[in-house]
Amino acid sequence: MIFDTIENLPKYSCLHPAIAAVLEIINDSSFKTHPDGPVESDRGDLGGSWQTYTTVADKPEYEFHRVMADLQVMISGREIIRYSRARADMDDPAFEKADIAFMKAEEDSSIILSEGTFAIYFPGELHMPGLAAGGTAQARKAVFKLKF
């Protein structure tokens, strides 16, 4: 897991070639006003979506991915994202349908994702986004999917 501010995202471009494309999208004048929906990219290693949602008090399970990393950029609002270092079941049958599975685990840490910050969760890293930080509220973020 990586948690940092947007101005430092260029430092992480060596981790994945699609991060340079993500930086172009973030620096585009329409980034903050882009309508909800899919991230359009000609790259085979980049996808994702713009999302507007209401944070929730709790969730029953952590999510994790087998192939894709989540690069989550908060556009407005804030949320807590819990993180667990528990070993993910990378053979979960849920992966036969999509690149997402869920499991219960103990929390190891959490962050507050707020405007101007981002987090990266690599394949196999358990994370629980969308949790209320000081009461439920509307939030908006872009979630970029980086294929590993």
N, C-alpha and C positions, 0 to 999 in steps of 0.2 A: 504494500500500500504506500502511496505517496500522497501527501497533502501539502499544498503550497498556494501561493498567490499567482494570479494569471500572469503578472509581469515576469515571473520566473519560469513559466512554461517553456520558453525557448531552450532553457538549460537541459530539458529532458528530451529534446528532439533526437538525441542519439539512441534513445531506448526503442524507438519504432519509427520507420520511415513515414508513416501517415500523420505523425504529430505535426510535421511541417504543413500539411494540408489543413489540419485542425486550426493551426495558427492563422492561416489565410482566412478561414471561415470566421474565426473570432474577430479578426481585424477588419472584416467587411462592415460597412456602415449599417447593413440590415440585420446584423447578428442579433441584437437585443429585441428587434421588432419582428423577427421571422415568425410566421404562424406555426402553431403546433403541427407536428407531422414529421415525416422522415427526413433525415439528412441525405441530400442528393450528392452522390459522388460517383465519378467514373472509376475510382479505385476499387479493386477487389478486396482490399484489406481495411476498408473504412465504411462504416454505416452509422446508424444511430437515429436519434430523434430529438426534437424540441418538445418539451412537456410542461404543461401548466397543471397543477394539482393542489390538493389540500393535504397538508401533513397530517399524520395520525399519531395517536398516543402510543401505540405499541403494535408490534407484529409478532406472529407466532414463530417465524423461522427466518434464518439467514438465507440469502440467495448466493449463488456462485455460478461460474461459467467454466466450461471446459476449453473452449477455443478463443473466445473473445475477452479482451480486457475492457473495462468500463473507464472512460475518461469523462468524469462528470463535472460540468462547469455551471455554477450557480449564476443565473442572470438576475433574479430578484427574489427577495425573501430569504429564508434560512431554514435549515433542517439539521437534525442530528443524524449522523450515520454511525451506527455501531459496527464494530469490527471484531472478529474472532479469529484466533490463530489455530483453531481446531482443524484437524485434517479433514478436508473435503472428500466426499466419496465420488471420485472422478469416474467411476463405473456406474453411477446412478442411472437406472433405466430411463429417467426423464430426458436424458440427452439424445435418446432415439428420436424424439419429437422436436426438440429445440435446444439451443445452447444455454439452457438455464435449468438449475435444479435448486431444491430448498432442503434445509435441514436445521434441526435445533442444535444449539451450542451455547457454551458459556461466553459471555462478553469479556473481551480483553481490554478494549478501549473504545472511545468514541470521539468523533470530531463534530464541530459545527461548521457545516458548509454554508457560507454566506456569500453575498454578492462580491465578486472579485476574487473568489477562491476556486480551486479545483481539487479533485481527488482522483487518483487512478487505482483501480482494483484489478489485479492481474488474474489470469485464470487460476482457479482453485482457491482464491481468497474469499472468505465468507464476509459478506457485508449486508447491512440492513439499512437502506436509505429511506428517506421520506418520513422520518420521525419528527414529531413536533418539538420545537425548541421554545419553551415558554408559552405553550398553548397552541392549539391547531391554527394554522394560517395558510394562506395561499402562497405557493412558491412557483418559480419558473426556472427551468434549467435545460441545458443541452447535454444529452448523454451520447458521447461518441463511442462507437464500438470499434476496437482495434483488433484485427485478426492476428493471432499468434500461431 
